[in-house]
Amino acid sequence: MGNIGAVYSSKGDLDRALRYYMDSQQGYDRLGLKNTAGYASLMNNIGIVYTSKGDLERALRYFTDSRKYGTGSDCRIRQPMPYSWITSVLSTTPTAILTVP
């Protein structure tokens, strides 16, 4: 599902990409696979879509989750990219609307 979301994202069909990414997230959640590199990457991809859609607060939430799950004890791959996205989101968003969980 995530790969299909990536194709739609690259074609600019962000709503459809988001639907596939969310379906993929539900699968990971049902299987208990949050502390995996795949889940961290998925959270990052969802954050990128929300950034492209201009929903920076939601994007920040997903980038933060990507960092959290990308460094989990079961995750062998570290995900350094979201820090640059978080910085980008913070630099373009008024701090009054940002609430990081």
Rosetta blueprint (number, residue, H / E / L):
1 M L
2 G H
3 N H
4 I H
5 G H
6 A H
7 V H
8 Y H
9 S H
10 S H
11 K L
12 G L
13 D L
14 L H
15 D H
16 R H
17 A H
18 L H
19 R H
20 Y H
21 Y H
22 M H
23 D H
24 S H
25 Q H
26 Q H
27 G H
28 Y H
29 D H
30 R H
31 L H
32 G L
33 L L
34 K L
35 N L
36 T L
37 A H
38 G H
39 Y H
40 A H
41 S H
42 L H
43 M H
44 N H
45 N H
46 I H
47 G H
48 I H
49 V H
50 Y H
51 T H
52 S H
53 K H
54 G L
55 D L
56 L H
57 E H
58 R H
59 A H
60 L H
61 R H
62 Y H
63 F H
64 T H
65 D H
66 S H
67 R H
68 K H
69 Y H
70 G H
71 T L
72 G L
73 S L
74 D L
75 C L
76 R L
77 I L
78 R L
79 Q L
80 P L
81 M L
82 P H
83 Y H
84 S H
85 W H
86 I H
87 T H
88 S H
89 V H
90 L H
91 S H
92 T H
93 T L
94 P L
95 T H
96 A H
97 I H
98 L L
99 T L
100 V L
101 P L
